[in-house]
Amino acid sequence: MTDVLNAKNNSLPAGLKNAFAFVAFNALSFQMVLGSPMILFAKSLNASATVLGIISGMMPLLVIFQIPAASHVPRYGYKRFVYGGWGIRVLFIFVMALVPVSGRFLEPSSQLALMLFLLFGFNLSRGISSCAWLPWITSLVPASVRGKYLAQEAAFINVASFGAFLLAAWCLGSQPRASQFALIFAFSALMGTVSLFFLKRIPEGEAPEEARVSTHPVPWIEIARYRPFRKLLWMNVGWSMAYGGLGAFTVAFLKTEAGMPEGKILVMNSVAYLGGLSSLWFLGSRMDRLGSKPILTFSLASWCFIILGWIFLAGGVWPSTLRTVAILQFAMGLGLALINMANTRLAMATVPVMGRNHFFALFSVVANLTLGLAPIIWGVLIDAMRSVEFRWHGFEWNRFTMFFILVAIVMLVTIVLCRRLEEPDAARMEDLFREILIESPQRVWLRIWPRE
C-alpha cells in the first residue's frame, strides 16, 4: 500500500535515502581501486597496455559469477547477500593499501602480481554479491519513479566520484611516491567501511514467492530468447565493446603520448563526473515521461562525436590542451550517465517479475563479460600496433588513433542495435529534441526574464 501511495505522489519509498548515502560512500571507495588511481599505480610499476586492460576488465569479467549466485539470493535475502559480499571486498582493500609500501622488499613485477591477485579477490566478491543489488532496488522502487530514482542515484555517485578524483589528484601530485598511493587506497578502505553502515539501513525487499520455493532448473535458454530482453542484450554487447577500453586507454594516452602528469590527469578525470552530475538537470524526471530508447539513441550518437574528438587529439589535429581534454571528459561523463540510467531503467521495465534475479544476472553477466573482455582485446591490439606511426596529409596515424577509430565504428553498430529495441511507451526522437532544444530553454528564459 505504501509503494502505491508513493507511486501516486511521485515520491520515493521511505528508507531509500540510505541507498543514496551508500552509493556515495561506495563511489568514494571504488574509484580509488578501480579507477584511474589504480591505473596510474600500475603504470608506475611499468605495466603494459595488456596488463592495464586486464586490470580494467577484471571487475566486469568476474560478474559472470552472478549466474551461479543468483539461485542462492532468495535463501539469504537481498540485504544479507549484498552486505556479505561488500564486507569481504572492503577487507581486500585494506590489504591493497599495503602493496605500494611493499616496494622496500618486493620487485615492481612482484608488487604488480600481488595487486592483481588482490584485485581478483576484490572483484570476485563483488561479482558474486552484486547479483542481488538490481533485483533489490527494483523491488523497492515503483515503476513510475524509477527514472527519478536512477537520476538522483547518479547525482550522488557523480558528486562523490568528483570529490574522490580531486582528492586523489591533490594527494598524488605530479611525481607520486609509493606512500601516497598507499594513502589513497587506505582512504578507499575507510570509505568502504562507512558505506556498509548505510547499506545495512536500506529496507529489505521481497523476492517473489515462487522464486523462494522453486526447485526447478533455471531455464537460461528461454530467458535469453525472450525477444525484448534479447535485443537489449545485443545492444549492451555493442556498447560494452565500444566503451570497454576508453577509461584505461584515455588515461594511458594522456600519460604516455600527451605527457600529462598524474595530478592533472586525475583532475581531468574528475571533470567527467561534473558531466555526469549535469545529467540530473538534463533528464530530471524526463526519463519516466520520454522513455529510455530515445535517450539511448541520442546518447550513443553523441558518443560518436566524443570519440571523433579523441581521434583528433591522437592524430595531432587538435593539441592536447587542458581545455580540450576537459571538454571531452565532461561530455564523456554526461554521455555515460545518460546511457547507464536509460539502460538500467529499460532493463527494469523489460525484465518480468518472475525470474527477476536470473534475468538481471544474465543481463549483468552479458554486458560485463563484454565490458571485461573489451579492454583486454583493445590492450593487446594497442600493444600489437606499437610500431605503427606515420603522418598522412597532416594526420598522425598511431596505435591510439587506430584504437579510437575502431571504437567509433563499434559505436555506430551499437546505434543500429539500439534502434531495434522494444519499448512500447517510448517517445519519438522528435519529442526528445523538442524537449531538449525548445521547451527546456523556454522554461529557463521564462524564469530569468524580468517581469513588469
Secondary structure, DSSP 8 states (H G I E B T S, - for coil): -HHHHHHHTT---TTTHHHHHHHHHHHHHHHHHHSHHHHHHHHHTT--HHHHHHHHHHHHHGGGGHHHHGGGHHHH-HHHHHHHHHHHHHHHHHHHTTSGGGGGTS-HHHHHHHHHHHHHHHHHHHHHHGGGHHHHHHHHS-GGGHHHHHHHHHHHHHHHHHHHHHHHHHHH-SS--HHHHHHHHHHHHHHHHHHHHHHTTS------HHHHH--S---HHHHHH-HHHHHHHHHHHHHHHHHTTHHHHHHHHHHHTS---HHHHHHHHHHHHHHHHHHHHHHTTHHHHH-SHHHHHHHHHHHHHHHHHHHHHHTTSS---HHHHHHHHHHHHHHHHHHHHHHHHHHHHHS-STTHHHHHHHHHHHHHHHHHHHHHHHHHHHHHTTT-EEEETTEEEEHHHHHHHHHHHHHHHHHHHHTT---TT---HHHHHHIIIIIHHHHHHHHHS---
